[in-house]
Amino acid sequence: MLVVQYPTMPLLAVVGAHLVGQPLNHQLTDRDAVLVRTTRTAGCYRLFALDTDPPKPGLVRVGPDAPGSGAVEVEVWELDDAGFGSFVAAVPPPLCIGTGQLADGSDVMGFLCESVAVDGAPDITATGGWRAYRSGA
C-alpha cells in the first residue's frame, strides 16, 4: 500500500501582542497566516508584563510545581514555510521562538521569553492570559 504524506505547514503559538485584536496581529495576517485554534498552554508557565512598546508579555516555562505557574491562553496559527521563516527572523530579543507545550500535551513552536527579561516585571499569570490582563479582568 502506498501511503502519501503531505507536508504540514508550520504552526506558531502566540501569547500576546500578536493575538487577534492586538497591535501586532497584522504581522501574521500580512503573511497569510490562518488562525487554527485558541487554546491554553500546559500548566507549567508564568506570564509577565514586559516594559516594551507596544506592550508585550513574556512567557517563561517554570515547571508544573513552581509557585505561581499556570496555563495561559494562546492562539495557534498556521503559516507557510516562507512566512514562518520571515516571522521568526523578525522576533526581537528578549523574546524568542521555541518549543512550548499545550494543555492537550502536544508541542508547538511559539513565543518564549528569556528569564533575565522578567526580573522585576509584573507576574500576570493569574489573569489567565494577555487578553484578560489587558482588559483588566
N, CA, C and O atoms as a printed pandas DataFrame, in Angstrom:
     atom_number atom_name residue_name chain_id  residue_number  x_coord  y_coord  z_coord
0              1         N          MET        A               1    0.839   -1.170    0.000
1              2        CA          MET        A               1    0.000    0.000    0.000
2              3         C          MET        A               1    0.891    1.243    0.000
3              4         O          MET        A               1    1.816    1.356    0.804
4              5         N          LEU        A               2    0.611    2.136   -0.878
5              6        CA          LEU        A               2    1.342    3.401   -0.965
6              7         C          LEU        A               2    0.686    4.410   -0.036
7              8         O          LEU        A               2   -0.510    4.685   -0.136
8              9         N          VAL        A               3    1.489    4.954    0.869
9             10        CA          VAL        A               3    0.994    5.975    1.784
10            11         C          VAL        A               3    1.653    7.294    1.393
11            12         O          VAL        A               3    2.878    7.414    1.370
12            13         N          VAL        A               4    0.827    8.259    1.091
13            14        CA          VAL        A               4    1.337    9.573    0.722
14            15         C          VAL        A               4    1.159   10.497    1.911
15            16         O          VAL        A               4    0.054   10.670    2.425
16            17         N          GLN        A               5    2.257   11.080    2.335
17            18        CA          GLN        A               5    2.182   12.053    3.419
18            19         C          GLN        A               5    2.374   13.435    2.832
19            20         O          GLN        A               5    3.353   13.702    2.137
20            21         N          TYR        A               6    1.441   14.294    3.117
21            22        CA          TYR        A               6    1.534   15.654    2.633
22            23         C          TYR        A               6    2.241   16.498    3.684
23            24         O          TYR        A               6    2.015   16.323    4.881
24            25         N          PRO        A               7    3.076   17.388    3.248
25            26        CA          PRO        A               7    3.762   18.230    4.227
26            27         C          PRO        A               7    2.753   19.097    4.969
27            28         O          PRO        A               7    1.770   19.569    4.398
28            29         N          THR        A               8    3.019   19.289    6.234
29            30        CA          THR        A               8    2.172   20.173    7.013
30            31         C          THR        A               8    2.843   21.530    7.107
31            32         O          THR        A               8    4.067   21.643    7.042
32            33         N          MET        A               9    2.035   22.539    7.258
33            34        CA          MET        A               9    2.592   23.880    7.389
34            35         C          MET        A               9    2.942   24.110    8.854
35            36         O          MET        A               9    2.301   23.554    9.746
36            37         N          PRO        A              10    3.953   24.923    9.097
37            38        CA          PRO        A              10    4.371   25.192   10.478
38            39         C          PRO        A              10    3.252   25.860   11.277
39            40         O          PRO        A              10    2.494   26.686   10.767
40            41         N          LEU        A              11    3.183   25.471   12.544
41            42        CA          LEU        A              11    2.259   26.085   13.487
42            43         C          LEU        A              11    3.038   26.975   14.436
43            44         O          LEU        A              11    4.192   26.700   14.763
44            45         N          LEU        A              12    2.395   28.039   14.871
45            46        CA          LEU        A              12    3.028   29.002   15.765
46            47         C          LEU        A              12    2.031   29.428   16.823
47            48         O          LEU        A              12    0.938   29.891   16.497
48            49         N          ALA        A              13    2.398   29.277   18.098
49            50        CA          ALA        A              13    1.544   29.722   19.200
50            51         C          ALA        A              13    1.960   31.133   19.601
51            52         O          ALA        A              13    3.134   31.406   19.855
52            53         N          VAL        A              14    0.968   32.024   19.652
53            54        CA          VAL        A              14    1.225   33.405   20.073
54            55         C          VAL        A              14    0.473   33.659   21.369
55            56         O          VAL        A              14   -0.582   33.078   21.619
56            57         N          VAL        A              15    1.039   34.540   22.188
57            58        CA          VAL        A              15    0.531   34.701   23.538
58            59         C          VAL        A              15    0.172   36.139   23.893
59            60         O          VAL        A              15   -0.425   36.370   24.944
60            61         N          GLY        A              16    0.515   37.112   23.051
61            62        CA          GLY        A              16    0.304   38.495   23.459
62            63         C          GLY        A              16   -0.050   39.450   22.347
63            64         O          GLY        A              16   -1.176   39.449   21.849
64            65         N          ALA        A              17    0.906   40.263   21.957
65            66        CA          ALA        A              17    0.664   41.353   21.012
66            67         C          ALA        A              17    0.306   40.873   19.605
67            68         O          ALA        A              17   -0.071   41.681   18.756
68            69         N          HIS        A              18    0.422   39.559   19.347
69            70        CA          HIS        A              18    0.054   39.007   18.034
70            71         C          HIS        A              18   -1.317   38.339   18.035
71            72         O          HIS        A              18   -1.758   37.845   16.998
72            73         N          LEU        A              19   -1.993   38.316   19.173
73            74        CA          LEU        A              19   -3.341   37.748   19.242
74            75         C          LEU        A              19   -4.300   38.566   18.379
75            76         O          LEU        A              19   -4.038   39.734   18.088
76            77         N          VAL        A              20   -5.392   37.959   17.977
77            78        CA          VAL        A              20   -6.426   38.685   17.228
78            79         C          VAL        A              20   -6.850   39.913   18.037
79            80         O          VAL        A              20   -7.121   39.821   19.234
80            81         N          GLY        A              21   -6.902   41.057   17.365
81            82        CA          GLY        A              21   -7.309   42.292   18.007
82            83         C          GLY        A              21   -6.184   43.049   18.688
83            84         O          GLY        A              21   -6.402   44.140   19.215
84            85         N          GLN        A              22   -4.990   42.488   18.685
85            86        CA          GLN        A              22   -3.843   43.137   19.321
86            87         C          GLN        A              22   -2.984   43.821   18.253
87            88         O          GLN        A              22   -3.106   43.505   17.070
88            89         N          PRO        A              23   -2.114   44.756   18.661
89            90        CA          PRO        A              23   -1.450   45.633   17.688
90            91         C          PRO        A              23   -0.495   44.972   16.698
91            92         O          PRO        A              23   -0.220   45.554   15.648
92            93         N          LEU        A              24    0.013   43.792   16.988
93            94        CA          LEU        A              24    0.958   43.156   16.062
94            95         C          LEU        A              24    0.350   41.976   15.307
95            96         O          LEU        A              24    1.065   41.250   14.616
96            97         N          ASN        A              25   -0.962   41.777   15.433
97            98        CA          ASN        A              25   -1.612   40.672   14.725
98            99         C          ASN        A              25   -1.393   40.757   13.217
99           100         O          ASN        A              25   -1.329   39.733   12.537
100          101         N          HIS        A              26   -1.279   41.976   12.699
101          102        CA          HIS        A              26   -1.064   42.148   11.254
102          103         C          HIS        A              26    0.213   41.468   10.769
103          104         O          HIS        A              26    0.312   41.111    9.595
104          105         N          GLN        A              27    1.196   41.282   11.659
105          106        CA          GLN        A              27    2.423   40.601   11.250
106          107         C          GLN        A              27    2.148   39.135   10.883
107          108         O          GLN        A              27    2.921   38.526   10.144
108          109         N          LEU        A              28    1.081   38.590   11.384
109          110        CA          LEU        A              28    0.644   37.250   10.987
110          111         C          LEU        A              28   -0.239   37.318    9.750
111          112         O          LEU        A              28   -0.001   36.610    8.772
112          113         N          THR        A              29   -1.248   38.161    9.792
113          114        CA          THR        A              29   -2.193   38.215    8.674
114          115         C          THR        A              29   -1.531   38.727    7.398
115          116         O          THR        A              29   -1.930   38.331    6.303
116          117         N          ASP        A              30   -0.521   39.602    7.515
117          118        CA          ASP        A              30    0.221   40.057    6.331
118          119         C          ASP        A              30    0.964   38.911    5.659
119          120         O          ASP        A              30    1.298   38.984    4.476
120          121         N          ARG        A              31    1.221   37.840    6.429
121          122        CA          ARG        A              31    1.905   36.650    5.897
122          123         C          ARG        A              31    0.898   35.546    5.549
123          124         O          ARG        A              31    1.273   34.386    5.374
124          125         N          ASP        A              32   -0.371   35.918    5.453
125          126        CA          ASP        A              32   -1.453   34.977    5.128
126          127         C          ASP        A              32   -1.558   33.830    6.121
127          128         O          ASP        A              32   -1.967   32.727    5.760
128          129         N          ALA        A              33   -1.189   34.088    7.374
129          130        CA          ALA        A              33   -1.349   33.076    8.417
130          131         C          ALA        A              33   -2.838   32.842    8.666
131          132         O          ALA        A              33   -3.666   33.730    8.466
132          133         N          VAL        A              34   -3.151   31.638    9.100
133          134        CA          VAL        A              34   -4.534   31.248    9.366
134          135         C          VAL        A              34   -4.644   30.820   10.829
135          136         O          VAL        A              34   -3.869   29.991   11.305
136          137         N          LEU        A              35   -5.618   31.398   11.533
137          138        CA          LEU        A              35   -5.861   31.013   12.919
138          139         C          LEU        A              35   -6.443   29.602   12.946
139          140         O          LEU        A              35   -7.484   29.338   12.344
140          141         N          VAL        A              36   -5.759   28.701   13.649
141          142        CA          VAL        A              36   -6.187   27.307   13.732
142          143         C          VAL        A              36   -7.093   27.093   14.943
143          144         O          VAL        A              36   -8.146   26.464   14.840
144          145         N          ARG        A              37   -6.671   27.624   16.088
145          146        CA          ARG        A              37   -7.479   27.471   17.292
146          147         C          ARG        A              37   -6.956   28.363   18.416
147          148         O          ARG        A              37   -5.812   28.818   18.404
148          149         N          THR        A              38   -7.829   28.590   19.374
149          150        CA          THR        A              38   -7.451   29.225   20.625
150          151         C          THR        A              38   -7.467   28.136   21.676
151          152         O          THR        A              38   -8.413   27.353   21.754
152          153         N          THR        A              39   -6.415   28.082   22.489
153          154        CA          THR        A              39   -6.289   27.032   23.495
154          155         C          THR        A              39   -5.482   27.588   24.665
155          156         O          THR        A              39   -5.380   28.803   24.839
156          157         N          ARG        A              40   -4.923   26.705   25.448
157          158        CA          ARG        A              40   -4.112   27.110   26.598
158          159         C          ARG        A              40   -2.801   26.313   26.594
159          160         O          ARG        A              40   -2.701   25.232   26.015
160          161         N          THR        A              41   -1.817   26.889   27.257
161          162        CA          THR        A              41   -0.571   26.154   27.457
162          163         C          THR        A              41   -0.800   25.093   28.528
163          164         O          THR        A              41   -1.825   25.082   29.209
164          165         N          ALA        A              42    0.167   24.215   28.658
165          166        CA          ALA        A              42    0.201   23.335   29.823
166          167         C          ALA        A              42    0.358   24.228   31.055
167          168         O          ALA        A              42    0.649   25.416   30.921
168          169         N          GLY        A              43    0.173   23.683   32.223
169          170        CA          GLY        A              43    0.205   24.487   33.443
170          171         C          GLY        A              43    1.579   24.782   33.999
171          172         O          GLY        A              43    1.717   25.045   35.194
172          173         N          CYS        A              44    2.581   24.744   33.174
173          174        CA          CYS        A              44    3.970   24.887   33.642
174          175         C          CYS        A              44    4.623   26.204   33.196
175          176         O          CYS        A              44    5.826   26.247   32.936
176          177         N          TYR        A              45    3.834   27.262   33.113
177          178        CA          TYR        A              45    4.352   28.544   32.628
178          179         C          TYR        A              45    4.000   29.669   33.584
179          180         O          TYR        A              45    3.083   29.564   34.399
180          181         N          ARG        A              46    4.756   30.746   33.457
181          182        CA          ARG        A              46    4.417   32.013   34.102
182          183         C          ARG        A              46    4.446   33.079   33.020
183          184         O          ARG        A              46    5.271   33.026   32.108
184          185         N          LEU        A              47    3.544   34.045   33.126
185          186        CA          LEU        A              47    3.414   35.115   32.151
186          187         C          LEU        A              47    3.693   36.441   32.847
187          188         O          LEU        A              47    3.169   36.718   33.926
188          189         N          PHE        A              48    4.536   37.260   32.203
189          190        CA          PHE        A              48    4.945   38.537   32.771
190          191         C          PHE        A              48    4.634   39.669   31.799
191          192         O          PHE        A              48    4.701   39.487   30.583
192          193         N          ALA        A              49    4.295   40.832   32.336
193          194        CA          ALA        A              49    4.074   42.025   31.520
194          195         C          ALA        A              49    5.423   42.721   31.345
195          196         O          ALA        A              49    5.990   43.247   32.303
196          197         N          LEU        A              50    5.927   42.717   30.114
197          198        CA          LEU        A              50    7.226   43.337   29.831
198          199         C          LEU        A              50    7.049   44.829   29.572
199          200         O          LEU        A              50    5.980   45.274   29.154
200          201         N          ASP        A              51    8.094   45.583   29.820
201          202        CA          ASP        A              51    8.087   47.021   29.567
202          203         C          ASP        A              51    8.591   47.260   28.144
203          204         O          ASP        A              51    9.752   47.615   27.944
204          205         N          THR        A              52    7.716   47.065   27.163
205          206        CA          THR        A              52    8.080   47.210   25.755
206          207         C          THR        A              52    7.066   48.112   25.064
207          208         O          THR        A              52    6.006   48.412   25.615
208          209         N          ASP        A              53    7.399   48.532   23.870
209          210        CA          ASP        A              53    6.493   49.344   23.064
210          211         C          ASP        A              53    6.379   48.704   21.684
211          212         O          ASP        A              53    7.362   48.680   20.944
212          213         N          PRO        A              54    5.192   48.177   21.312
213          214        CA          PRO        A              54    3.978   48.115   22.110
214          215         C          PRO        A              54    4.130   47.128   23.262
215          216         O          PRO        A              54    5.039   46.297   23.255
216          217         N          PRO        A              55    3.235   47.219   24.257
217          218        CA          PRO        A              55    3.309   46.292   25.386
218          219         C          PRO        A              55    3.213   44.842   24.918
219          220         O          PRO        A              55    2.417   44.502   24.043
220          221         N          LYS        A              56    4.045   44.003   25.526
221          222        CA          LYS        A              56    4.062   42.574   25.200
222          223         C          LYS        A              56    4.256   41.784   26.484
223          224         O          LYS        A              56    4.806   42.293   27.460
224          225         N          PRO        A              57    3.799   40.538   26.476
225          226        CA          PRO        A              57    4.093   39.668   27.616
226          227         C          PRO        A              57    5.316   38.805   27.337
227          228         O          PRO        A              57    5.747   38.648   26.195
228          229         N          GLY        A              58    5.856   38.258   28.403
229          230        CA          GLY        A              58    6.931   37.288   28.305
230          231         C          GLY        A              58    6.492   35.991   28.953
231          232         O          GLY        A              58    6.114   35.981   30.125
232          233         N          LEU        A              59    6.535   34.901   28.211
233          234        CA          LEU        A              59    6.127   33.582   28.690
234          235         C          LEU        A              59    7.380   32.783   29.030
235          236         O          LEU        A              59    8.259   32.597   28.188
236          237         N          VAL        A              60    7.452   32.309   30.281
237          238        CA          VAL        A              60    8.615   31.571   30.753
238          239         C          VAL        A              60    8.151   30.212   31.285
239          240         O          VAL        A              60    7.233   30.133   32.101
240          241         N          ARG        A              61    8.796   29.155   30.812
241          242        CA          ARG        A              61    8.480   27.813   31.313
242          243         C          ARG        A              61    9.172   27.619   32.649
243          244         O          ARG        A              61   10.383   27.815   32.760
244          245         N          VAL        A              62    8.408   27.235   33.665
245          246        CA          VAL        A              62    8.958   27.115   35.012
246          247         C          VAL        A              62    8.767   25.743   35.631
247          248         O          VAL        A              62    9.449   25.420   36.604
248          249         N          GLY        A              63    7.881   24.935   35.113
249          250        CA          GLY        A              63    7.611   23.627   35.686
250          251         C          GLY        A              63    6.265   23.612   36.380
251          252         O          GLY        A              63    5.820   24.634   36.904
252          253         N          PRO        A              64    5.612   22.452   36.389
253          254        CA          PRO        A              64    4.241   22.362   36.908
254          255         C          PRO        A              64    4.124   22.584   38.411
255          256         O          PRO        A              64    3.050   22.941   38.896
256          257         N          ASP        A              65    5.205   22.380   39.157
257          258        CA          ASP        A              65    5.143   22.539   40.607
258          259         C          ASP        A              65    5.713   23.871   41.075
259          260         O          ASP        A              65    5.788   24.120   42.279
260          261         N          ALA        A              66    6.113   24.724   40.149
261          262        CA          ALA        A              66    6.673   26.021   40.525
262          263         C          ALA        A              66    5.574   26.914   41.085
263          264         O          ALA        A              66    4.463   26.936   40.554
264          265         N          PRO        A              67    5.869   27.644   42.142
265          266        CA          PRO        A              67    4.867   28.566   42.688
266          267         C          PRO        A              67    4.400   29.554   41.626
267          268         O          PRO        A              67    5.212   30.145   40.914
268          269         N          GLY        A              68    3.103   29.724   41.528
269          270        CA          GLY        A              68    2.544   30.701   40.596
270          271         C          GLY        A              68    2.416   30.224   39.169
271          272         O          GLY        A              68    1.946   30.982   38.320
272          273         N          SER        A              69    2.817   28.994   38.866
273          274        CA          SER        A              69    2.710   28.517   37.480
274          275         C          SER        A              69    1.249   28.260   37.133
275          276         O          SER        A              69    0.410   28.038   38.005
276          277         N          GLY        A              70    0.973   28.298   35.831
277          278        CA          GLY        A              70   -0.392   28.064   35.395
278          279         C          GLY        A              70   -0.486   27.926   33.896
279          280         O          GLY        A              70    0.515   28.010   33.185
280          281         N          ALA        A              71   -1.704   27.713   33.422
281          282        CA          ALA        A              71   -1.979   27.628   31.989
282          283         C          ALA        A              71   -2.343   29.021   31.492
283          284         O          ALA        A              71   -3.002   29.788   32.193
284          285         N          VAL        A              72   -1.908   29.342   30.275
285          286        CA          VAL        A              72   -2.087   30.666   29.706
286          287         C          VAL        A              72   -2.748   30.544   28.329
287          288         O          VAL        A              72   -2.422   29.639   27.561
288          289         N          GLU        A              73   -3.668   31.446   28.023
289          290        CA          GLU        A              73   -4.325   31.444   26.716
290          291         C          GLU        A              73   -3.315   31.704   25.601
291          292         O          GLU        A              73   -2.459   32.582   25.712
292          293         N          VAL        A              74   -3.430   30.930   24.529
293          294        CA          VAL        A              74   -2.630   31.134   23.318
294          295         C          VAL        A              74   -3.518   30.937   22.098
295          296         O          VAL        A              74   -4.559   30.283   22.164
296          297         N          GLU        A              75   -3.089   31.514   20.993
297          298        CA          GLU        A              75   -3.679   31.221   19.687
298          299         C          GLU        A              75   -2.646   30.471   18.877
299          300         O          GLU        A              75   -1.462   30.806   18.900
300          301         N          VAL        A              76   -3.093   29.461   18.166
301          302        CA          VAL        A              76   -2.203   28.690   17.299
302          303         C          VAL        A              76   -2.515   29.071   15.860
303          304         O          VAL        A              76   -3.653   28.953   15.406
304          305         N          TRP        A              77   -1.490   29.529   15.148
305          306        CA          TRP        A              77   -1.603   29.989   13.770
306          307         C          TRP        A              77   -0.807   29.081   12.854
307          308         O          TRP        A              77    0.211   28.515   13.253
308          309         N          GLU        A              78   -1.276   28.946   11.624
309          310        CA          GLU        A              78   -0.583   28.166   10.591
310          311         C          GLU        A              78   -0.031   29.134    9.551
311          312         O          GLU        A              78   -0.740   30.015    9.064
312          313         N          LEU        A              79    1.243   28.955    9.221
313          314        CA          LEU        A              79    1.910   29.779    8.208
314          315         C          LEU        A              79    2.603   28.862    7.215
315          316         O          LEU        A              79    2.898   27.710    7.531
316          317         N          ASP        A              80    2.863   29.366    6.024
317          318        CA          ASP        A              80    3.697   28.581    5.117
318          319         C          ASP        A              80    5.155   28.733    5.560
319          320         O          ASP        A              80    5.460   29.552    6.426
320          321         N          ASP        A              81    6.044   27.951    4.972
321          322        CA          ASP        A              81    7.446   27.959    5.398
322          323         C          ASP        A              81    8.083   29.334    5.281
323          324         O          ASP        A              81    8.794   29.770    6.187
324          325         N          ALA        A              82    7.834   30.022    4.170
325          326        CA          ALA        A              82    8.431   31.346    3.973
326          327         C          ALA        A              82    7.903   32.335    5.005
327          328         O          ALA        A              82    8.669   33.123    5.561
328          329         N          GLY        A              83    6.603   32.296    5.262
329          330        CA          GLY        A              83    6.011   33.190    6.253
330          331         C          GLY        A              83    6.535   32.910    7.649
331          332         O          GLY        A              83    6.829   33.835    8.407
332          333         N          PHE        A              84    6.653   31.632    7.990
333          334        CA          PHE        A              84    7.177   31.259    9.296
334          335         C          PHE        A              84    8.620   31.747    9.454
335          336         O          PHE        A              84    8.981   32.336   10.473
336          337         N          GLY        A              85    9.425   31.495    8.440
337          338        CA          GLY        A              85   10.829   31.904    8.499
338          339         C          GLY        A              85   10.997   33.410    8.634
339          340         O          GLY        A              85   11.797   33.872    9.448
340          341         N          SER        A              86   10.252   34.183    7.847
341          342        CA          SER        A              86   10.393   35.638    7.924
342          343         C          SER        A              86    9.845   36.171    9.241
343          344         O          SER        A              86   10.357   37.156    9.772
344          345         N          PHE        A              87    8.810   35.531    9.770
345          346        CA          PHE        A              87    8.260   35.942   11.060
346          347         C          PHE        A              87    9.280   35.709   12.173
347          348         O          PHE        A              87    9.563   36.615   12.957
348          349         N          VAL        A              88    9.823   34.515   12.240
349          350        CA          VAL        A              88   10.785   34.165   13.282
350          351         C          VAL        A              88   12.016   35.074   13.210
351          352         O          VAL        A              88   12.543   35.494   14.241
352          353         N          ALA        A              89   12.466   35.371   12.005
353          354        CA          ALA        A              89   13.643   36.227   11.842
354          355         C          ALA        A              89   13.424   37.635   12.371
355          356         O          ALA        A              89   14.387   38.334   12.687
356          357         N          ALA        A              90   12.170   38.059   12.472
357          358        CA          ALA        A              90   11.865   39.420   12.917
358          359         C          ALA        A              90   11.565   39.518   14.414
359          360         O          ALA        A              90   11.297   40.614   14.906
360          361         N          VAL        A              91   11.603   38.407   15.148
361          362        CA          VAL        A              91   11.282   38.437   16.579
362          363         C          VAL        A              91   12.446   39.074   17.341
363          364         O          VAL        A              91   13.575   38.590   17.273
364          365         N          PRO        A              92   12.163   40.172   18.073
365          366        CA          PRO        A              92   13.239   40.865   18.786
366          367         C          PRO        A              92   13.488   40.257   20.166
367          368         O          PRO        A              92   12.563   39.763   20.810
368          369         N          PRO        A              93   14.750   40.298   20.616
369          370        CA          PRO        A              93   15.029   39.865   21.981
370          371         C          PRO        A              93   14.345   40.826   22.963
371          372         O          PRO        A              93   14.157   41.995   22.627
372          373         N          PRO        A              94   13.986   40.390   24.109
373          374        CA          PRO        A              94   14.316   39.121   24.761
374          375         C          PRO        A              94   13.354   37.986   24.410
375          376         O          PRO        A              94   13.431   36.901   24.987
376          377         N          LEU        A              95   12.452   38.240   23.464
377          378        CA          LEU        A              95   11.548   37.177   23.031
378          379         C          LEU        A              95   12.270   36.260   22.067
379          380         O          LEU        A              95   13.250   36.650   21.433
380          381         N          CYS        A              96   11.779   35.040   21.963
381          382        CA          CYS        A              96   12.347   34.080   21.031
382          383         C          CYS        A              96   11.255   33.068   20.685
383          384         O          CYS        A              96   10.201   33.033   21.320
384          385         N          ILE        A              97   11.519   32.262   19.688
385          386        CA          ILE        A              97   10.603   31.194   19.318
386          387         C          ILE        A              97   11.249   29.882   19.731
387          388         O          ILE        A              97   12.397   29.600   19.388
388          389         N          GLY        A              98   10.496   29.092   20.466
389          390        CA          GLY        A              98   10.974   27.800   20.925
390          391         C          GLY        A              98    9.811   26.831   20.992
391          392         O          GLY        A              98    8.701   27.149   20.566
392          393         N          THR        A              99   10.067   25.655   21.524
393          394        CA          THR        A              99    9.028   24.643   21.634
394          395         C          THR        A              99    8.292   24.806   22.956
395          396         O          THR        A              99    8.900   24.821   24.026
396          397         N          GLY        A             100    6.976   24.926   22.862
397          398        CA          GLY        A             100    6.133   25.032   24.042
398          399         C          GLY        A             100    5.163   23.870   24.091
399          400         O          GLY        A             100    4.956   23.166   23.103
400          401         N          GLN        A             101    4.576   23.686   25.253
401          402        CA          GLN        A             101    3.625   22.590   25.422
402          403         C          GLN        A             101    2.230   23.149   25.654
403          404         O          GLN        A             101    2.032   24.068   26.450
404          405         N          LEU        A             102    1.269   22.574   24.941
405          406        CA          LEU        A             102   -0.123   22.976   25.086
406          407         C          LEU        A             102   -0.826   22.116   26.130
407          408         O          LEU        A             102   -0.308   21.081   26.549
408          409         N          ALA        A             103   -2.006   22.554   26.542
409          410        CA          ALA        A             103   -2.768   21.856   27.576
410          411         C          ALA        A             103   -3.076   20.409   27.201
411          412         O          ALA        A             103   -3.193   19.553   28.078
412          413         N          ASP        A             104   -3.210   20.131   25.903
413          414        CA          ASP        A             104   -3.511   18.758   25.470
414          415         C          ASP        A             104   -2.271   17.867   25.408
415          416         O          ASP        A             104   -2.353   16.707   25.004
416          417         N          GLY        A             105   -1.112   18.419   25.815
417          418        CA          GLY        A             105    0.134   17.654   25.824
418          419         C          GLY        A             105    0.936   17.742   24.542
419          420         O          GLY        A             105    2.062   17.246   24.485
420          421         N          SER        A             106    0.380   18.364   23.506
421          422        CA          SER        A             106    1.122   18.491   22.252
422          423         C          SER        A             106    2.151   19.615   22.346
423          424         O          SER        A             106    2.008   20.542   23.143
424          425         N          ASP        A             107    3.172   19.516   21.533
425          426        CA          ASP        A             107    4.208   20.536   21.457
426          427         C          ASP        A             107    4.001   21.371   20.209
427          428         O          ASP        A             107    3.595   20.857   19.167
428          429         N          VAL        A             108    4.281   22.657   20.318
429          430        CA          VAL        A             108    4.142   23.569   19.190
430          431         C          VAL        A             108    5.199   24.663   19.338
431          432         O          VAL        A             108    5.564   25.038   20.452
432          433         N          MET        A             109    5.677   25.159   18.224
433          434        CA          MET        A             109    6.596   26.290   18.262
434          435         C          MET        A             109    5.811   27.514   18.703
435          436         O          MET        A             109    4.647   27.680   18.336
436          437         N          GLY        A             110    6.444   28.366   19.484
437          438        CA          GLY        A             110    5.738   29.547   19.955
438          439         C          GLY        A             110    6.654   30.506   20.689
439          440         O          GLY        A             110    7.846   30.254   20.866
440          441         N          PHE        A             111    6.062   31.613   21.110
441          442        CA          PHE        A             111    6.807   32.651   21.810
442          443         C          PHE        A             111    7.204   32.204   23.207
443          444         O          PHE        A             111    6.399   31.658   23.961
444          445         N          LEU        A             112    8.461   32.450   23.531
445          446        CA          LEU        A             112    9.003   32.284   24.873
446          447         C          LEU        A             112    9.820   33.532   25.171
447          448         O          LEU        A             112   10.063   34.355   24.288
448          449         N          CYS        A             113   10.236   33.664   26.411
449          450        CA          CYS        A             113   10.991   34.852   26.814
450          451         C          CYS        A             113   12.203   34.429   27.627
451          452         O          CYS        A             113   12.141   33.481   28.411
452          453         N          GLU        A             114   13.302   35.141   27.433
453          454        CA          GLU        A             114   14.494   34.905   28.240
454          455         C          GLU        A             114   14.162   35.266   29.680
455          456         O          GLU        A             114   13.568   36.314   29.934
456          457         N          SER        A             115   14.537   34.412   30.623
457          458        CA          SER        A             115   14.157   34.625   32.019
458          459         C          SER        A             115   14.744   35.908   32.600
459          460         O          SER        A             115   14.139   36.510   33.487
460          461         N          VAL        A             116   15.893   36.331   32.126
461          462        CA          VAL        A             116   16.503   37.549   32.656
462          463         C          VAL        A             116   15.629   38.776   32.387
463          464         O          VAL        A             116   15.706   39.757   33.126
464          465         N          ALA        A             117   14.816   38.734   31.359
465          466        CA          ALA        A             117   13.989   39.882   30.989
466          467         C          ALA        A             117   12.788   40.069   31.901
467          468         O          ALA        A             117   12.156   41.125   31.870
468          469         N          VAL        A             118   12.461   39.081   32.704
469          470        CA          VAL        A             118   11.284   39.205   33.564
470          471         C          VAL        A             118   11.631   39.631   34.984
471          472         O          VAL        A             118   10.738   39.775   35.820
472          473         N          ASP        A             119   12.909   39.835   35.268
473          474        CA          ASP        A             119   13.298   40.321   36.590
474          475         C          ASP        A             119   12.610   41.657   36.855
475          476         O          ASP        A             119   12.822   42.626   36.126
476          477         N          GLY        A             120   11.792   41.704   37.891
477          478        CA          GLY        A             120   11.089   42.931   38.250
478          479         C          GLY        A             120    9.822   43.196   37.467
479          480         O          GLY        A             120    9.107   44.149   37.773
480          481         N          ALA        A             121    9.516   42.370   36.451
481          482        CA          ALA        A             121    8.292   42.559   35.656
482          483         C          ALA        A             121    7.100   41.991   36.424
483          484         O          ALA        A             121    7.240   40.990   37.126
484          485         N          PRO        A             122    5.933   42.617   36.298
485          486        CA          PRO        A             122    4.751   42.082   36.978
486          487         C          PRO        A             122    4.379   40.694   36.461
487          488         O          PRO        A             122    4.324   40.461   35.254
488          489         N          ASP        A             123    4.126   39.785   37.391
489          490        CA          ASP        A             123    3.674   38.441   37.058
490          491         C          ASP        A             123    2.162   38.509   36.862
491          492         O          ASP        A             123    1.426   38.846   37.789
492          493         N          ILE        A             124    1.700   38.187   35.652
493          494        CA          ILE        A             124    0.275   38.286   35.328
494          495         C          ILE        A             124   -0.335   36.917   35.035
495          496         O          ILE        A             124   -1.413   36.832   34.447
496          497         N          THR        A             125    0.336   35.863   35.436
497          498        CA          THR        A             125   -0.129   34.506   35.160
498          499         C          THR        A             125   -1.551   34.282   35.653
499          500         O          THR        A             125   -2.356   33.658   34.963
500          501         N          ALA        A             126   -1.863   34.783   36.836
501          502        CA          ALA        A             126   -3.167   34.539   37.451
502          503         C          ALA        A             126   -4.330   35.097   36.624
503          504         O          ALA        A             126   -5.472   34.675   36.808
504          505         N          THR        A             127   -4.057   36.030   35.724
505          506        CA          THR        A             127   -5.140   36.564   34.879
506          507         C          THR        A             127   -5.565   35.556   33.821
507          508         O          THR        A             127   -6.661   35.661   33.270
508          509         N          GLY        A             128   -4.709   34.582   33.532
509          510        CA          GLY        A             128   -5.029   33.561   32.544
510          511         C          GLY        A             128   -4.565   33.876   31.138
511          512         O          GLY        A             128   -4.664   33.027   30.252
512          513         N          GLY        A             129   -4.056   35.087   30.912
513          514        CA          GLY        A             129   -3.560   35.410   29.579
514          515         C          GLY        A             129   -3.493   36.904   29.330
515          516         O          GLY        A             129   -4.009   37.709   30.105
516          517         N          TRP        A             130   -2.847   37.251   28.234
517          518        CA          TRP        A             130   -2.606   38.644   27.871
518          519         C          TRP        A             130   -3.899   39.410   27.632
519          520         O          TRP        A             130   -4.053   40.537   28.102
520          521         N          ARG        A             131   -4.812   38.809   26.915
521          522        CA          ARG        A             131   -6.071   39.486   26.591
522          523         C          ARG        A             131   -6.827   39.845   27.879
523          524         O          ARG        A             131   -7.323   40.963   28.022
524          525         N          ALA        A             132   -6.908   38.900   28.801
525          526        CA          ALA        A             132   -7.602   39.144   30.075
526          527         C          ALA        A             132   -6.867   40.210   30.882
527          528         O          ALA        A             132   -7.499   41.083   31.476
528          529         N          TYR        A             133   -5.554   40.145   30.906
529          530        CA          TYR        A             133   -4.774   41.150   31.626
530          531         C          TYR        A             133   -5.004   42.540   31.047
531          532         O          TYR        A             133   -5.206   43.497   31.795
532          533         N          ARG        A             134   -4.974   42.658   29.732
533          534        CA          ARG        A             134   -5.144   43.971   29.085
534          535         C          ARG        A             134   -6.558   44.525   29.267
535          536         O          ARG        A             134   -6.754   45.740   29.255
536          537         N          SER        A             135   -7.540   43.642   29.436
537          538        CA          SER        A             135   -8.915   44.106   29.613
538          539         C          SER        A             135   -9.215   44.424   31.070
539          540         O          SER        A             135  -10.303   44.901   31.396
540          541         N          GLY        A             136   -8.245   44.157   31.954
541          542        CA          GLY        A             136   -8.427   44.456   33.365
542          543         C          GLY        A             136   -9.147   43.376   34.138
543          544         O          GLY        A             136   -9.553   43.586   35.281
544          545         N          ALA        A             137   -9.305   42.220   33.519
545          546        CA          ALA        A             137  -10.016   41.126   34.201
546          547         C          ALA        A             137   -9.198   40.539   35.326
547          548         O          ALA        A             137   -9.649   39.612   35.999
